[in-house]
Amino acid sequence: MNTFFRNGLLVLAAGMLVASCADYNVTDDFKADPDPTFVEPYKDLAPVKSYINREQFPNMSLGATLRVAEFNRQELAHAAAVTNFDNIAFGNTLMSGSIVNAKGVMNFLDMKDLLDHVQEIGGEVFGSPIFANANQADDWLKMLTAPIEIPVDPVEDMFVDYTTMEEFTGTAISGKPRIEKNYDGEDNALRCPVRSKVYIVEGFDVDPLGAYTVTFYAKVDKDESIMCTFCGNKIKENGSDKKFQIKSGKWVKMVIEATPAEGAQKGFLMIEGNFNSPVYIKSVQVMHNPDNHRPQTEKEKTDTIHYAIDTWCDGLMKINEGRIKSFDLIDEPIDTKATLENGMYDIKHSTTSILWQDVLGSENYAPAVSRVASSAFEKYGGNPSELRFFIGETGLEDSKKIESLKYWINVWDQNGAKIDGINAKVNLFYSEDEATQAANVASLDNLLSNLAATGKMIRLSNFDIKYQDATGVNVAAKDISSAQRQKLADYYGYVIRSYMNKIPHDKQAGICKGNMADTTDPVGLWSVDSKSKEWVRTATYKAFCDALSGQ
């Protein structure tokens, strides 16, 4: 027996178990019953999915979108989803960006809990995109494709020997440095007077990625400290100018380690801050360790990306165990800002990060990833005949964008990709302005006709319709009237019937609701009571039931 608890009390009414929506909980064998609040005038309606004529529309299904954490809590939204919808989608929360960390460690704990529970209750999941341009494991890909560390030898950039000089020809910001002849009774030396700022070495080329070491020999008459600036970077320590100590009486070897300032092209080391004694310099040596990395070759990058694809798909399908049978293979691939010579839009590429297709190429991207994902699906117990891959895309009301998507799907098909359908992410509005609404309807009808013409299975997702008044302003859920809600519901019904009539029955992959309940917009099959937070069926609920039943 299924038991539902409300404030610790078991409540039995009219032969069925009733629970508060806000306190929904489940124990024992699972059954998502009762549905959220039954109130007039829609209390006698059955779960929405039960109205689909499965004989007439064998492939038609109804989906809902939820967050993984929300589903795993098994509370109100979970109950509404599994009671009223055939399948559940989880947006980007099962994508690699949410699962794979920068070191490639994959955390599938939430996904495993989800799939185990879905399997237990006999539910279905529509898979999050396997590959996309956003919400990917970017840090992992950057790490994998980072330059390779190689051995390098230190490079001497400059050596200045003041012991053999007769005259100082360098740069002084302040003070008048000069060559002190026979300073120590044997050799000449550069004399930097008190309170001077002197470039003791300058003019060498700068490697912006190099790690530099400047070594010089200094001598003072009194204990002294100096500060140093290297190629525009003041040497700091704990946030303050670092003071380098020089003991009097003997030549002291000074070692300065530094990196050049951004944009520096010509190098120098300037010393300053000697307030008590002149500083004498015998010689200066500048050396640097070049950047010990080299970019990966194109072959290395290709091999690396193939490794990443193999690893991600293997991990995903191992946890899946064939339970998710439909996925978005690729999400939103079309780049409306880049046009090919044939007039079609290109595939998205990146100049600031690594995308899978940047390495694999536009034509080979989908074939490569579909082969790997299909193989991994079968490897871990999936039935290949049940596997379906979709291409998810937005803005397909734009005729050039849908033509471009059709072009790329054809290219990928010819190159051996498995692409079964298109997941069209819709962005719909109902308008009180008659001309605007007529345009909305025409755009929808044109979209469905174009989708049907592809010959692929068609899924509509993000199926929320926002309500606009005659001036184009969105009407909020808290402000919408019953009459306005009914107009919105009627348009929901129109969209559902149009989909079921225009898309061939064997190509219907279903409709997925974006939000089951109202947000700030009145998009839900349920409204949300402002005080109790209970869900209450709206006219949209009935519109779904009527449209799915063919009324």
ZIWO-V736809 format. One line per field, one symbol per residue. phi: phi as a letter, one per 20 degrees, with the letter a starting at -180 (. if undefined). burial: 1 if it has 9 or more other C-alpha atoms within 8 Angstrom, else 0. Layout:
phi->???
burial->???
//
This chain:
phi->.edddclndeddblmceccfgfdgbcclfebebefghecfedfefeggffefffffcfdfbcdcdbegfffffldgfgfffffdcfbcdclefdeffeddefenfdddffffgfffffffemecceffgfcbecldffffffffdfgefcfcdfdeeacddffdedbededcfbncfbeeflgdnccfbeddfgldccfebanefdefdeddcddbdcbcecgbccdccdlndffdblndffdeecefobfdedcddbcffgnfddeacddaneedbfdddebccdcbefgeccfffgfffffffffffgfffffffffflmfedccffcdleedfdcdefenefeefccddbddgffefngfdffgfffffffffgfgdnfegfefcdddebdmfffffffffffffffffgfenfeceaddeeecdcddfffffffffffffffgfffffffmefccdclfcdeddffenefefgfdfeffffffffffgffffffgfeeeggfdeeocdffcfdgdfeeeefcedffeemfecgdffgfffffffenf
burial->01111100001000001111111101000001011111000100001110111000111111111111011101111111111111111111111111111100000001111110011000111111111110111111111010000000000111101110100100010010111101100011111111111111110101010111111111110111111111101010000011000111000100000111100101111111110011111111111111010001000011011001110111101111111111111111111001100001111100000110111101111111111111011101011000111111101110001111111110111010111111111111111110011001001111111111000111111111111110000111100100001101111111111111011110111111111111101111111110000111111111111111100
//
